[in-house]
Amino acid sequence: MKKSIYHLSFIALIVSLTLTSCVSGKKFTASEARANKLQKENATTQSQLNDSKIHINSITALLYWGAVFFLCRA
C-alpha cells in the first residue's frame, strides 16, 4: 500500500512539473524578441567595424603612397 502511494505521488509530481513552466509564455516571447534584436544589432555593428577597417586601410595606403611620392620627388 505504501509503495502504491509513493508511486502515485511520484507520478503526480512528474505530471505537475511537466504541465507547468518556469517562465511565462509572455516573458519567453519577450526574451526571444530581445535576443533577436541584439543579434541584428551585433551583425550591424560587425558590418560597421569591417567597413571602418577597410576605410582605415585605404587611408593608410594613401598616406603611405603619398609619403613615397613626396620622398621620391625630393
Rosetta blueprint (number, residue, H / E / L):
1 M L
2 K H
3 K H
4 S H
5 I H
6 Y H
7 H H
8 L H
9 S H
10 F H
11 I H
12 A H
13 L H
14 I H
15 V H
16 S H
17 L H
18 T H
19 L H
20 T L
21 S L
22 C L
23 V L
24 S L
25 G H
26 K H
27 K H
28 F H
29 T H
30 A H
31 S H
32 E H
33 A H
34 R H
35 A H
36 N H
37 K H
38 L H
39 Q H
40 K H
41 E H
42 N H
43 A H
44 T H
45 T H
46 Q H
47 S H
48 Q H
49 L H
50 N H
51 D H
52 S H
53 K H
54 I H
55 H H
56 I H
57 N H
58 S H
59 I H
60 T H
61 A H
62 L H
63 L H
64 Y H
65 W H
66 G H
67 A H
68 V H
69 F H
70 F H
71 L H
72 C H
73 R H
74 A L
